[in-house]
Amino acid sequence: MSRLIQRREFLKRGAAGAFGLTILPGLITRGAPSDRLRVAHIGLGGMGNAHMRWFAAIPEVEIVALCDVDKNHLASTLQSLKELHPNTQAKTYEDFRHILDRKDIDAITCATPDHWHAQIASLAFESGKDVYGEKPLSYDVAEAQLMLKKLKKHNRIFQLGTQIHATENYHRVAEIIRSGAIGKVHTIRLWKTGNSPGLGFPKPQTPPPTLNWDMWLGPAPWADYFPERCHKSYRFFLDYSGGVFADFWCHIADIAWWSVGPRGLKSVVARGEKTDGIADAPKWLDADFEFDNVKLHWTTEPPNVPGAAERGIGAWFEGDKGTLICDYRTRSITINGETMEDIPSISQTIPQSPGHQQNFVDSVKSRIQPESNLEYAREMTLPMHLALISWRLGRKLEWDHKKERFRGDAEANGMLSRDYRKEWDLV
Ligand SMILES: NC(=O)c1ccc[n+]([C@@H]2O[C@H](COP(=O)([O-])OP(=O)(O)OC[C@H]3O[C@@H](n4cnc5c(N)ncnc54)[C@H](O)[C@@H]3O)[C@@H](O)[C@H]2O)c1
C-alpha cells in the first residue's frame, strides 16, 4: 500500500470515527410542501436584493412585503420582484414595524446596515417571526447578548446570512479538520486583503426627499447626511460598522469556528491604522487572540505560509500532524511535506447543505435551528467586536469568557454596548 493510500485510509477512518455520522438538523424534517412560508424583506440595498432573488426562487416561499427607508430602493426592488413574479401582491413599507404588526407574516430577512440588525431581529422575535439576518450579527457585544435572550424567550429561528457556510468546500474542510487529519490544531491564521477607504472630506448635504435619513440613522448618534455616510459606504464608519475587518470577519472566521471551535478566549490585542479621510473605521487591522485551545491571528496581508499569497481571503490551520489552507472555494492539505489538493476517499460525514436560504426555510418548518444559528453566530462574531475595541483603545485586553467582560478595564467594558438615540431605542 503506498504512503498516500495509507494516509487516505487513515483520514477516512479518522473522519468516520472522530466525527461520527452527523445529520444536519435542517435535513431531518421537511414540512409539508403545501405550507407556504410568507416572507418579508427589510433593507433593500445590494444584499437585500440578493435576499429577494434567493427567496423568490424557493417554491415554498411567498414574498408578501418589502421594506426600506429609501423610496427609490423600495420601488426598484418591487419592480425586480414583479419581473420575477408578475402576480406578486407584495406590499411596500418604509417602517419595518408595520411588517412586524402583520400576523400573516412568518419570517423576515434583514439586510439593513449593521447598526439596525439587533433591534429589528429582537422585535421580530417578539412579534413571533423567524429571522434570516445579515452579518455581522450585531453592532456590538451587548446587542448580540440581547438577541440570544429574545430568541430563546420567544422560541424563534435565526440564520446568519453567511451564505458561504453552505458551500461544499466549507463542509469538506470542517469534516477533514474535525476528523483529526492534521492532528490537534494549535494555530489558526485568517486574513483578508484590502484597506478601508477614507472617503475624502465630503460636505454635509440635505438628505434626498426619497430617504428617511432620521430612520436610516436609527439608534446610531445623529449625524449630518452626505452620500458617503449612507448606502454601501456606511460600513467604513464606526457608528454603523467596522470597515473591511468587520465586513469580512464572519465569512472566513466561520470555517475556523466550524472546524476547530476556538473557546475560552483569554486575550486580544489589535494593531491598525486610521484612514486618511472622514471614515473612521480602521484602514487595516491585525489582531492576535489567545483561546484556551488555540491561538488565532487575523491579518490584512496574507501570512507568510505556503499558498497564502495567492489567496485574498483565507484560513490556515496548523495542527501537530499537518496543515490545511483554504478559502471559499479551494483547499489543500499538507501532511509530512506532501501536499494534496483534495482527499477523494474521505467519507462524507457532514451532508451537503440544501442551500443557505433553503436551510433556513427547512428550519422554520422543523423548528430545529439552522447551521449558522444565533448561538453559533454569536460565539463566532464576538472576537471581532473585541478586536475593534482593542484597536480603538490601543492596548491588549484580557477577557473573562465566562462573565463576558474585560478583566479590570472599565473603559473597555463601557464599549461592549452603546446608548441608543432615545427616540430609536425600541427594545
Ligand atoms: N452575506 C454577504 O455576503 C453580504 C454581502 C454584502 C452585505 N452584507 C450585509 O448586508 C447588510 C447590508 O449591506 P449592503 O451592502 O446591502 O448595504 P446597502 O447600503 O446597499 O443597503 C442597506 C439598505 O438598508 C436600508 N435601510 C437602512 N435602515 C433601514 C431601516 N431601518 N429599515 C429598512 N431599511 C433600512 C437602506 O436604505 C439600504 O437600502 C450589511 O449588514 C452587510 O454587512 C452581507
The ligand as an SDF file (V2000), in Angstrom:
LIG
                    3D

 44 48  0  0  0  0  0  0  0  0999 V2000
  -23.6410   37.9380    3.3040 N   0  0  0  0  0  0  0  0  0  0  0  0
  -22.9160   38.6790    2.4890 C   0  0  0  0  0  0  0  0  0  0  0  0
  -22.1240   38.1740    1.6850 O   0  0  0  0  0  0  0  0  0  0  0  0
  -23.1080   40.1540    2.4900 C   0  0  0  0  0  0  0  0  0  0  0  0
  -22.6930   40.9200    1.3800 C   0  0  0  0  0  0  0  0  0  0  0  0
  -22.9300   42.2970    1.4180 C   0  0  0  0  0  0  0  0  0  0  0  0
  -23.5330   42.8740    2.5190 C   0  0  0  0  0  0  0  0  0  0  0  0
  -23.8990   42.0970    3.5690 N   0  0  0  0  0  0  0  0  0  0  0  0
  -24.5300   42.7200    4.7520 C   0  0  0  0  0  0  0  0  0  0  0  0
  -25.8250   43.1830    4.3750 O   0  0  0  0  0  0  0  0  0  0  0  0
  -26.1310   44.3860    5.0630 C   0  0  0  0  0  0  0  0  0  0  0  0
  -26.4670   45.4710    4.0390 C   0  0  0  0  0  0  0  0  0  0  0  0
  -25.3400   45.7030    3.2380 O   0  0  0  0  0  0  0  0  0  0  0  0
  -25.4900   46.3730    1.7940 P   0  0  0  0  0  0  0  0  0  0  0  0
  -24.1760   46.3370    1.1590 O   0  0  0  0  0  0  0  0  0  0  0  0
  -26.6460   45.7590    1.1020 O   0  0  0  0  0  0  0  0  0  0  0  0
  -25.8490   47.8680    2.2110 O   0  0  0  0  0  0  0  0  0  0  0  0
  -26.7430   48.9380    1.4080 P   0  0  0  0  0  0  0  0  0  0  0  0
  -26.4020   50.2670    1.9460 O   0  0  0  0  0  0  0  0  0  0  0  0
  -26.5830   48.6890   -0.0570 O   0  0  0  0  0  0  0  0  0  0  0  0
  -28.2360   48.5250    1.7780 O   0  0  0  0  0  0  0  0  0  0  0  0
  -28.8130   48.7510    3.0410 C   0  0  0  0  0  0  0  0  0  0  0  0
  -30.2590   49.0860    2.8210 C   0  0  0  0  0  0  0  0  0  0  0  0
  -30.9260   49.1240    4.0830 O   0  0  0  0  0  0  0  0  0  0  0  0
  -31.8100   50.2620    4.0620 C   0  0  0  0  0  0  0  0  0  0  0  0
  -32.1270   50.6200    5.4490 N   0  0  0  0  0  0  0  0  0  0  0  0
  -31.3880   51.2970    6.3500 C   0  0  0  0  0  0  0  0  0  0  0  0
  -32.0270   51.3830    7.5290 N   0  0  0  0  0  0  0  0  0  0  0  0
  -33.2330   50.7520    7.3600 C   0  0  0  0  0  0  0  0  0  0  0  0
  -34.3400   50.5050    8.1940 C   0  0  0  0  0  0  0  0  0  0  0  0
  -34.3760   50.9090    9.4580 N   0  0  0  0  0  0  0  0  0  0  0  0
  -35.4040   49.8290    7.6720 N   0  0  0  0  0  0  0  0  0  0  0  0
  -35.4100   49.4190    6.3890 C   0  0  0  0  0  0  0  0  0  0  0  0
  -34.3740   49.6360    5.5340 N   0  0  0  0  0  0  0  0  0  0  0  0
  -33.3020   50.2750    6.0350 C   0  0  0  0  0  0  0  0  0  0  0  0
  -31.0370   51.3080    3.3000 C   0  0  0  0  0  0  0  0  0  0  0  0
  -31.8500   52.3520    2.8490 O   0  0  0  0  0  0  0  0  0  0  0  0
  -30.4680   50.4590    2.1660 C   0  0  0  0  0  0  0  0  0  0  0  0
  -31.3670   50.3320    1.0930 O   0  0  0  0  0  0  0  0  0  0  0  0
  -24.9080   44.7150    5.9130 C   0  0  0  0  0  0  0  0  0  0  0  0
  -25.0920   44.2890    7.2310 O   0  0  0  0  0  0  0  0  0  0  0  0
  -23.7890   43.9230    5.2650 C   0  0  0  0  0  0  0  0  0  0  0  0
  -22.7520   43.5560    6.1520 O   0  0  0  0  0  0  0  0  0  0  0  0
  -23.7250   40.7700    3.5640 C   0  0  0  0  0  0  0  0  0  0  0  0
  1  2  1  0
  2  3  2  0
  2  4  1  0
  4  5  1  0
  4 44  2  0
  5  6  2  0
  6  7  1  0
  7  8  2  0
  8  9  1  0
  8 44  1  0
  9 10  1  0
  9 42  1  0
 10 11  1  0
 11 12  1  0
 11 40  1  0
 12 13  1  0
 13 14  1  0
 14 15  2  0
 14 16  1  0
 14 17  1  0
 17 18  1  0
 18 19  2  0
 18 20  1  0
 18 21  1  0
 21 22  1  0
 22 23  1  0
 23 24  1  0
 23 38  1  0
 24 25  1  0
 25 26  1  0
 25 36  1  0
 26 27  1  0
 26 35  1  0
 27 28  2  0
 28 29  1  0
 29 30  1  0
 29 35  2  0
 30 31  1  0
 30 32  2  0
 32 33  1  0
 33 34  2  0
 34 35  1  0
 36 37  1  0
 36 38  1  0
 38 39  1  0
 40 41  1  0
 40 42  1  0
 42 43  1  0
M  CHG  2   8   1  16  -1
M  END
$$$$
